[in-house]
Every structure is written in structure tokens, then in C-alpha cells.
Amino acid sequence: MVDELEQWTDFNVAMVGATAALAGLVIVASSVNIGEIIKERSLTARLAAGIAALVLAIVASGLGLVPAIPALWYGLLVLASAVGAAVFQVGATRAIFANENPAARAKFTKSLFGFLPVTAYALGGIAVMLGLPAGLSLAAAGCILAIVAGIVVSWVVLVEVLR
């Protein structure tokens, strides 16, 4: 499995850089309107979950760059990181469903969207621990989903706060 992980080096290098840059941009962009964002608990929670997904992508891709990391440890650490990010998504889901603003629609879709990268990473971590090569592809899917979710959630939060 170490050989398979080494084949993902270029991908992991690119994803660490891209997700770190994106996470920084999201934080800076959010800080411009942070006073308005924190007035709405669901926006704050969704933004935190989006950032947590990006951090998950940074951690998982960074772990993939650790020289000769045993597959069991890689899978276990990715799974643990996914669980950590899931805590933020559960908090966001609770805040989304607690939002009684009449304009708050599509609560299920908003909640489900945030679980996609976390689920892909969790399944990837488990698959890697079981020695299944598909685990690395699931982790890659989780990374791409984290970037998409981070961008979409950030955009939505930044637009919704100005409405």
C-alpha cells in the first residue's frame, strides 16, 4: 500500500497547496463581514463546517506525503480526521434545522452537501485500513468534494450575509 500511496504524491502536493490557499482565502473573505456572519448561527456553523472540510483535505493530503507511512496509520488518521470534521458538520446540520427564518429553505440538501467530503474520507480511511486500493481514490474524491463544498458554502455564506 505504501507504493500505491507514493503514486499519489503529486496529487497530494497539489491538494495541500490548493486547499491551504483556499482555506486562507475563505477565512480572509469571511473576516470582512464577520460581524454580520456571527449574527446568524446557521451561517457561522456552516462556514465552520466548510473550513473543517478544507482542513480535513489538508490533513489527509499531508498525511499522504509522510514518507513510508503505514497504510493502517494513514487510514486510521484519515478516519479520525473525518470524524473530527463530522463533528462540525453535525453542528452545522443542527443549526440549519434550528433556523426558523422563513427564507431558510432546502435544509436537508444544505446538510447533506456538507457530509459528502466527510463521508468520502471516512470510507477511504476504512478502505485503506482494510488494504483496499480504492481507499486512495475515495480519499481523492473526498479532497475534491471538500474543495467544492468549501467554495460553495463560503460563497453561500458570503452572499446570504449581505441579503
C-alpha positions as CSV (number, residue, x, y, z in Angstrom):
1,M,0.0,0.0,0.0
2,V,3.0,2.3,0.6
3,D,3.8,2.0,-3.1
4,E,0.2,3.0,-4.1
5,L,0.3,6.0,-1.7
6,E,3.6,7.1,-3.3
7,Q,1.8,7.2,-6.7
8,W,-0.5,9.9,-5.3
9,T,2.4,12.2,-4.2
10,D,1.8,14.8,-7.0
11,F,-1.9,14.8,-6.3
12,N,-1.3,15.3,-2.6
13,V,1.3,18.0,-3.1
14,A,-1.2,19.9,-5.3
15,M,-4.1,19.4,-2.9
16,V,-2.2,20.5,0.2
17,G,-1.3,23.8,-1.5
18,A,-4.7,24.3,-3.1
19,T,-6.7,23.6,0.0
20,A,-4.5,25.6,2.3
21,A,-4.7,28.6,0.0
22,L,-8.4,28.2,-0.3
23,A,-8.9,27.9,3.4
24,G,-6.9,31.1,3.9
25,L,-8.9,32.9,1.3
26,V,-12.2,31.7,2.9
27,I,-11.1,32.9,6.3
28,V,-10.0,36.3,5.0
29,A,-13.1,36.8,2.9
30,S,-15.3,35.8,5.9
31,S,-13.5,38.2,8.2
32,V,-14.7,41.2,6.1
33,N,-18.3,40.5,7.2
34,I,-17.7,38.5,10.4
35,G,-19.9,40.9,12.4
36,E,-22.8,40.0,10.2
37,I,-22.0,36.3,9.8
38,I,-21.9,35.7,13.6
39,K,-25.4,37.1,13.9
40,E,-26.8,34.0,12.2
41,R,-25.9,30.8,13.9
42,S,-26.5,28.6,10.9
43,L,-24.2,30.7,8.7
44,T,-21.4,30.6,11.3
45,A,-21.9,26.8,11.8
46,R,-21.9,26.2,8.0
47,L,-18.8,28.3,7.5
48,A,-17.0,26.4,10.3
49,A,-18.0,23.1,8.7
50,G,-16.8,24.2,5.3
51,I,-13.4,25.3,6.8
52,A,-13.3,22.0,8.7
53,A,-13.7,20.1,5.4
54,L,-10.9,22.0,3.9
55,V,-8.7,21.3,6.9
56,L,-9.6,17.6,6.6
57,A,-8.4,17.8,3.0
58,I,-5.1,19.5,4.1
59,V,-4.5,16.9,6.8
60,A,-5.4,13.8,4.6
61,S,-3.2,15.1,1.7
62,G,-0.4,16.0,4.1
63,L,-0.5,12.5,5.7
64,G,-0.3,11.1,2.2
65,L,3.1,12.8,1.9
66,V,4.6,11.3,5.1
67,P,7.4,9.1,3.9
68,A,6.6,5.4,4.2
69,I,3.6,5.9,6.4
70,P,2.0,2.5,7.0
71,A,-1.4,2.1,5.4
72,L,-3.0,1.2,8.7
73,W,-1.8,4.5,10.2
74,Y,-2.8,6.5,7.2
75,G,-6.3,5.0,7.1
76,L,-6.7,5.4,10.8
77,L,-5.6,9.0,10.9
78,V,-7.7,9.9,7.9
79,L,-10.7,8.3,9.5
80,A,-10.1,10.1,12.8
81,S,-9.8,13.4,10.9
82,A,-13.0,12.7,9.1
83,V,-14.7,12.1,12.4
84,G,-13.4,15.4,13.7
85,A,-14.7,17.2,10.6
86,A,-18.0,15.4,11.0
87,V,-18.5,17.0,14.4
88,F,-18.5,20.4,12.7
89,Q,-20.9,19.2,10.1
90,V,-23.3,17.8,12.7
91,G,-23.2,21.2,14.4
92,A,-24.0,22.9,11.1
93,T,-26.8,20.5,10.5
94,R,-28.3,21.2,13.9
95,A,-28.0,24.9,13.3
96,I,-29.5,24.6,9.8
97,F,-32.6,22.8,11.1
98,A,-32.9,25.1,14.1
99,N,-33.0,28.1,11.8
100,E,-36.7,29.3,11.7
101,N,-36.2,32.1,9.3
102,P,-38.8,31.7,6.5
103,A,-36.1,32.2,3.9
104,A,-34.2,29.2,5.2
105,R,-35.1,26.5,2.7
106,A,-33.6,23.3,1.4
107,K,-32.4,22.3,4.9
108,F,-31.9,18.7,4.0
109,T,-29.9,19.5,0.9
110,K,-27.7,22.0,2.7
111,S,-27.0,19.5,5.4
112,L,-26.3,16.5,3.1
113,F,-23.9,18.5,0.9
114,G,-21.6,19.1,3.8
115,F,-21.4,15.4,4.7
116,L,-20.2,14.4,1.2
117,P,-16.5,15.0,1.7
118,V,-16.5,13.7,5.3
119,T,-18.2,10.5,4.2
120,A,-15.8,10.0,1.2
121,Y,-12.8,10.4,3.6
122,A,-14.3,8.2,6.2
123,L,-14.9,5.4,3.7
124,G,-11.5,6.0,2.2
125,G,-9.8,5.7,5.5
126,I,-11.6,2.5,6.3
127,A,-10.9,1.0,2.9
128,V,-7.2,1.8,3.2
129,M,-7.1,0.2,6.6
130,L,-8.6,-2.9,5.0
131,G,-5.9,-2.8,2.3
132,L,-8.3,-1.9,-0.5
133,P,-6.7,0.3,-3.2
134,A,-10.0,2.0,-3.8
135,G,-9.5,3.8,-0.5
136,L,-7.0,6.2,-2.0
137,S,-9.4,7.0,-4.8
138,L,-12.1,7.7,-2.2
139,A,-9.7,10.0,-0.3
140,A,-9.0,11.8,-3.6
141,A,-12.8,12.2,-4.1
142,G,-13.1,13.5,-0.6
143,C,-10.5,16.1,-1.3
144,I,-12.2,17.3,-4.4
145,L,-15.5,17.3,-2.7
146,A,-14.0,19.3,0.2
147,I,-12.8,21.9,-2.2
148,V,-16.2,22.1,-3.9
149,A,-18.1,22.2,-0.6
150,G,-15.7,24.8,0.8
151,I,-16.2,27.1,-2.2
152,V,-20.0,26.6,-2.3
153,V,-20.5,27.0,1.4
154,S,-18.3,30.1,1.5
155,W,-20.0,31.7,-1.4
156,V,-23.4,31.0,0.0
157,V,-22.5,32.4,3.4
158,L,-20.9,35.5,1.9
159,V,-24.0,36.1,-0.3
160,E,-26.6,35.3,2.4
161,V,-25.0,37.6,4.9
162,L,-25.5,40.5,2.5
163,R,-29.2,39.8,1.9
